[in-house]
């Protein structure tokens, strides 16, 4: 079928702005035509008055540069389904780009987006599939990380279902190839706002795999801490519900609020650290200053340096504030008045609550002694230095 150049459209699943056209390939196709006068035969499907091509986008670019919009190209028309168009695009991407991480990520994204829109079907999810392995299109975040099931539950998928669709499986086992998990985790980090697509541009499959792994580790370390705080918050919530007095319930509620805030703070800190580590590693890999074998060490070093710098920047200010807080702790008019007022009517306080107060003061004393001992070596050292200086001056 003869088709005008202006009526030829790219594969609808290929985001041209994300898949850069290779200039050298376009120039080679133009030179080949100028030498032979022949364009290779290409396939396409008819959609209204246009023809969509499943692959051959470099040829399309060459036509647009060399020919006029109304010039015609011979195209073999087939009744391709969306599934076939997407699979052919994937095959072409792998042939053209090999181990390009960004192309693998974009291919996986295209599959999930098409599935969410109902344009393709993926294999069903077995009933006993671990929930941690399931995601719901168009999201890339695992179901286990989602507090509530949303409307997207109509589109569940796993690494395996995508691997089966694309044919990206390992030999006889049929397990998903590693690049599928890497791409999905990369897309999750992008969806969470920790990284963006530009961090993966120019990276190879293995480099992206290491980048994603180390970035996730930083986030998951803080996530584990956040979950511990959430456990304490739930325990405090239970104590509040079971409390027999207003005072005991108030204390438990304050503890619950504190631990809930800590969980949110740790989760936010995890994302910040993960983002900084990911950006540092991506930049280093692209510049050639970080080799694959050094990625883990560089990630650990980056986190350690940032934490140390933050501590050193504020250490003296924090020390002065500590002295002030310690002086004010039991001497402030407000707190002192409250303690004395409670002591006056101590006989009317519930026995259980009195026990809690005694334990709290005891714990405060023990912690204060423990912290105090940590400053003693430094104090003794300064004393020795001072005495030595006096002897020399004398």
Secondary structure by P-SEA (a helix, b strand, c coil): ccccccccccccccccccccccaaaaaaaaaaaaacccccbbbbbbcccbbbbccaaaaaaaaaacccccbbbbbbbccccaaaaaaaaaaaaaaaccccaaaaaaaaaaaaaaaaacccccccccccccccccccccccccccccccccccccccccaaaaaaaacccccccccccaaaaaaaaaaaaaaaccccccccccccaaaaaaaaaaaaaaaaaaaaaaaaaaaaaaaaaaaaaacccaaaaaaaaaaaaaaaaaaaaaaaaaaaaaaaaaaaaaaaaaaccccccaaaaaaaaaaaaaaaaaaaacaaaaaaaaaaaaaaccccaaaaaaaaaaaaacccccaaaaaaaaaaaaaaaaaaaaaaaaaaaaaaaaaaaaaaaaaaac
